[in-house]
Amino acid sequence: MKILSYTSKYTTMPLLALRGLTVFPNMILHFDVGRTKSTQALEQAMVNDQEIFLVAQKDAVLENPSSEELFEVGTISKVKQLLKLPGDTVRVLVEGINRGKIHSFVQEDPYFIVEVEEASIEEETESIERTALLRAAVEVFEEYAKVNSKISHDTLLAIVSLKKPGQMADTMAANIQLKVEQKQLLLASFQPEERLRLMTGILKQEIEILTIQQSIHSQVKQNIDKSQKEYYLREQLKVIQEELGEKEGIKGEIEEYKVRLKKLNPPEEVEEKVLQELDRMLKIPYGSSEASVVRNYVEWILDLPWSEETEESHDLKKAEKILNSDHYGLEKVKERVLEYLAVRQMGSPLNSPILCLVGPPGVGKTSIAASIAETLNRKYVRISLGGVRDEAEIRGHRRTYVGAMPGRVIQGLKQAQTKNPLVLLDEIDKMSNDFRGDPSAALLEVLDGEQNHKFRDHFIELPYDLSKVLFLATANTLQTIPRPLLDRMEVIHVSSYTEDEKLRIAMDYLLPKQRKAHGMEKSQLRLSENVMRRIIQSYTKEAGVRNLERSIGEVCRKVVKEFITYDKSYVRVTEKNLQNYLGIPKYHYDKVAAQAEVGVARGLAWTSVGGDTLSIEVNTMKGTGKFELTGNMGTVMKESARTAISYIRSKADEFHIAEAFYKELDIHIHIPEGAVPKDGPSAGITMATAMVSALTEIPVRHDVGMTGEITLRGRILPIGGLKEKILAARRAGITKVLIPIENQKDVEEVGEQIQGEIEVVLVGSMEEVLAHALTHPIDEKVKEEKKGR
């Protein structure tokens, strides 16, 4: 091992400042000197045994550096040769002798003279660590030589043959390209092993940089080769086209676009824009990215149906037949379409209506759109808006963006290839917005009959007439649709199907469809209406018929399996063996009680899957006037209960109830199925009836159902969802239903068959409700009590 240290003596010698150059010991090189100060230092060195101290200056730009602007460590060198060149320039050949460190400056003008503390080398015995370090350094340098073609084979052999760590590090540093700061760091490292380790680290970093650099050069070369190949092939193609007499490249393409434009017969503004873009395209160099942008834009414009229309069918009888053959019910929707056709048949230039069908899932909102398109002889385009949150989805992206394209409306018209299709905006209530914009705001222009004749897509940048497009939107709720957007649409409410409607849909549409889908004839699967009604009641609970169709499909699959397994010719599904196909019934509905009970009244409720009945129970107990409400009631329902008890307190005399009952009795109202949340004001009269029954001990008729909101004065206010509620009453076996008198207009929506089975009573006050609901009048009970006394 060798240790480098300083000698105790100082040697005085001239100093030469180097710009962008570092000299290492044992290194021979030549360089040109032009500065006067440097030339004088060289002349003085030739006088004093040819020794000179070579030091790099910190900033190579400086013409006359001071002592502070020089590095402290340099190389004691011997001047081998001086050669004067024209122009006061001297070429000097030097050999690095040893490292040195400036101790002090003797003089700075007219040239530098310094006292140099020279490094000395003390020899020690060799070690295993030094041998391992030398081998590791050689391996790294060999790897560096592989990625750097500038390292000659002779240089590599010379470095491999060195046995001294310090000398090896200096020789490596002298033969590779490094920054002055890195070389100075190596020069200032006086310990040989430490210097070699530092050199090895620098080499590894250089290897990584050179590897990445080679990869980049390779990629660039491949791209250049590809471009040259494409250019060569294009030139060949031009020659071939000329030989065949064909129009050459871009000019021929532009001529084709012009022919298409003439056939398209677009508005004048569109024609001018296309011709302008084609002239621009001719000036753009072939293969440029801008050319592909212009080409894509022109293609989109030429693909749009600017004047193409389908001839609309105005045959009312045919239209009605198509609508009825595809869908059962949906009378309001069918009627509106037929009205539109009737007006068009009169020759009126009526703009297409913008309809919004609102209703629960599975009632046929989306599927009827295709039937309406067939009825009107229009092309059908469906645009799904569920989850759309970017305004550009509707209005398109501007052409400045990479990969820009028109919005979904323009894309749909391209798909339809006609300017008067039926466009279905499916799930319009499920759009959202974020930092990219609000798509519902972009739809305002699309769905405004006064504006959409000049709709401008951000990509097309030309006015497009959407006034002849029939827009049909679907939604499950109106709550999430912004008011300005809702105001532009004609809302048609699609209610849930009745049990009879589901039965007809299942027998006439779903069952034949599933038979055909499973490869069966009508005679192979025999299923009666009673069995189908059982499937509807016990295995589905929905407003539409999606789950009903799945249940029918499940029955068909199991029947087909029986055909294959047991070689049967037909299968009859009955109420007895239905469980073999669909399993244990999933749902059950409450039926009316066997007899009238005190404090129990039957209410009618609306749910998202149709109507249902609620049994409201009231108990009174001696206490301190506590009022308990249980059964997972919402705020509105709780307020209705408090309104009812206030009404009863105000009528205590008429009902022959003790005036202090609210102080002496605890009243507890409970609605069973506590896990199900319940809310709304329509249970007001039901809770009031149950409380009056409990306080007067007069039973409530078990076959009476009721719905309505109560006020403090006992008036009955109208409610919603009447059709679903009456259907639920019919299913539960209720024979009389009490509804607010203001809901008389809604009774007509209920089918004649249901009205024939259920007596619908219109009530306007709580007194009328009690007269129909209680088993006998309150006054009659009081007379009986007096007679008993």
Secondary structure, DSSP 8 states (H G I E B T S, - for coil): --EEEEEEEEEEEEEEEESS----TT-EEEEEE--HHHHHHHHHHHHTTTEEEEEEBS-TT-SS--GGGB-SEEEEEEEEEEEEETTTEEEEEEEEEEEEEEEEEEE-SSSEEEEEEEEEEE-----HHHHHHHHHHHHHHHHHHHH-TTS-HHHHHHHHT---HHHHHHHHHHHS---HHHHHHHHT--SHHHHHHHHHHHHHHHHHHHHHHHHHHHHHHHHHHHHHHHHHHHHHHHHHHHHHT---HHHHHHHHHHHHHHHH---HHHHHHHHHHHHHHHHS-TT-HHHHHHHHHHHHHHHS-SS--------HHHHHHHHHHH-SS-HHHHHHHHHHHHHHHTT------EEEEE--TTSSHHHHHHHHHHHHT--EEEEE-TT---THHHH---TTSTT----HHHHHHHHHTSSS-EEEEETGGG---BTTB-HHHHHHHHT-TTTGGGEE-TTT-SEE--TT-EEEEEES-STTS-HHHHHTSEEEE-----HHHHHHHIIIIIHHHHHHHTT--GGGEEE-HHHHHHHHHHH---SSSHHHHHHHHHHHHHHHHHHHHH--S-EEE-TTTHHHHH-S---------SS-BTTEEEEEEEETTEEEEEEEEEEEEESS--EEEESSB-HHHHHHHHHHHHHHHHTTTTTT--TTHHHHEEEEEE-S-TTS-B--STTHHHHHHHHHHHHHT--B-TTEEE--EE-TT-BEE--S-HHHHHHHHHHHT--EEEEEGGGHHHHTTS-HHHHHHSEEEEE-BHHHHHHHHBSS-HHHHHHHHHHH-
